[in-house]
Amino acid sequence: MKRLFIGVPIQSEKATQIASAWQSNPLLNLNRMAWTKPANWHITLVFLGACPEAVVSQLIQLIDESFSLTLTFSSSLSGIGVFPKKSKPNVLWIGLDNSQPLLPGYQKLLDLLLKNDFVFDSKPLKPHLTVARIKSLGNRASFDALLGEYQQFNFGKVDINRVTLFESVSTSQGVVYEPLYEKKLLATDF
């Protein structure tokens, strides 16, 4: 069995530098937070969970079919927030301003997954990068200050140019998201 999900890898030098500064902030470090490595940053489209290895080729076909007409585009990483709620945060995230160009392919993918009897988490799409998982807040004031300072912050432009089938692999150094397949989106002429 493979633990699978479909997502969009995100790379941002500016966001990486800022998140690194957060990680080295002594007051913020009074909170127990498991920071996500920037190499693992992505927008999750569909979380499939444990799947037999035999379905990988079928998932590749469904991704190809769903995103065959989707063009590459740019968006911005903007603002931070928490899930599920500010009073009891579990996840610290950075938002993605515009995911509109992905939505037709995303909806087609959901339809094809359902038609092919895949079971998946069907929460509404809320495009975000998980920056940290919050274990406990030992210094709530530092965490609230971070939220206040970066709530509307613009982390800069990112290019959305592929959709990836990932396998989540647990290692002694933490979780690694191994790309099993990348569907390159159609290039646009600028």
N, C-alpha and C positions, 0 to 999 in steps of 0.2 A: 504494500500500500504506500501511496505517496500523498503527502499533505499538500494540496494544490490550491492556488488562487490565480486569478487573472488580474493584472494591474498595469499601470503606466509608470515606468521608472522616471524619477525626477532627480535632476542634478542642478545644484545651485551653489556656486562658490560663496556668494554673499551669505546665504542662509546657513551654510556649513560653518563659516567663520563666526557668525553670531551665536549659533548653537554651541560651538566650542567654548566661546566666552561664558555662556550660561553654565556650562559644565564645570568651569574652573572658578565660578563665583563662590566664595566661601560661605556666604549667607544662604545662598540657594542650595548649597550642598548639605545644609542641615536637614534638608528634606530627603527622603529616600526615593530616588527616581532612577529607573533603568532607562538610560539614554539609548535611542536607536542610532545605530551607525549610519552616517550619511549614505554609504554604499547600499544600504537597505531601504532608502527612502523611495516611496512609491505612492500612487493613488490606487487604492483597491477598487476594482470594478466589481468583481464577484469572488467571494470566498467559497471554495468547494469543499475544503476539508479533506479527510482521508478518502482516496480514490484508488481503485486498482490501476496498476501501471498500464494495463491494456487500453484504458480510455484516453491516454495521452494523444494518440494519433487522431482520434475523433475530435478531441478538443482543439487541436491544431486546425482541423478543417473548419470547425465552427467559428473560430477566431478569424481565419482567412475570409470566410464568407461574410461575416458580420462587418468587418472593417475594410472591405475591399474598395470602398469608395470614399473612405475618410481621409481628408487632407491633413498634412502637418499644420500646426498652428502654434502661436505663442500665447502665453498667458502670464500672469504675475502671481507670485506667492505673496499673500497679503493677510496680515493680522494673525493673531494666535487666539486659541480658545481651549476649552476642555470638554471632555465627555465624561460622564453623562450630564453632570451639572456642576456649577461653580462651587456649591456647598460641599460636594463630595466628588472631587475630580479623580478620575482613573487614568485619563489620557490627556497629554498636552499635545496640541496639534498646531500646524501652520496651514492656513487656508489657501485654496487655489481660486483665483478670481473668476476665471471663465473656463467652463468645461463644455459649453454648448456644442462645439463642433464634434465632440465625442458621442453625444446623446443618441443620434440615430443608430450608430453602430452598436452602442451599448444596449439599446432597446431590442435591436435585432438579435444580439447575443443572448439576452435573457429569454426571448421567445424561442430561439433554437435550443437552448439548454433545457427549457421546459418540455419542448416537443420530443427531446431525446432522453427524457426521464432522468435528468440530472437533478440532484437535490442540492440546494445552495441556500445561503443566508440571503433573504430577499428584502433586507432593509433598504430604504430609499438611498440613492447615491448622494453622499455628502463629501465632495472631493476635498481631501485633506492629507497632509503628511503627518504620520505619528512621529513626534520628536522624542517623546518620553512616555513611559508608563509610570504612573505615580503609585508608590507603595504606601507612603505615609508622609504627612506634612509636619515636620518638626519645627519649621519656622514659617508659619502661614503668612506672616507679613511680607517676607521676601518673595514668596510665590505670588501673592496678590499684587505686589509692586511690579513684578515681571509682567503679569497679565495686563495691568494698567498701562505700562509703558509701551508694550508691543501690540496692544489690541488692534490698532489701525495701521501698524507699521508695514511699509512696502519692502519686501525682501528682494524685489527685482524680478526680471523677466525670466521665464523658463520656456524651453522648446518642448512641445509635445509631438513626438515623432514616431512612437512605436507603442504597441500593446504587447504585453509579455505574459506568457504562461510561466508561472513560477512554481518551484517546489520549495517548501519551507523545510529546511534541514537543521536539526538540533546538533550542535557540536559542543566540544568542551569550552570553546570561546564564545558561545552564545549561538543564537539563531542566524543562519545564513539563508538568503533567498537566492536559490540557483535558478537562472533562466533556463527553461527547457525549450522555449521557442519564442522568437520575436517576430511579430508582424510589423514590418516597416509601413508607416502610413505614406500616402502618396505625396510626393514633393510638390510644392507650389512654386510657381515662377514669380519672383518679386522683382 
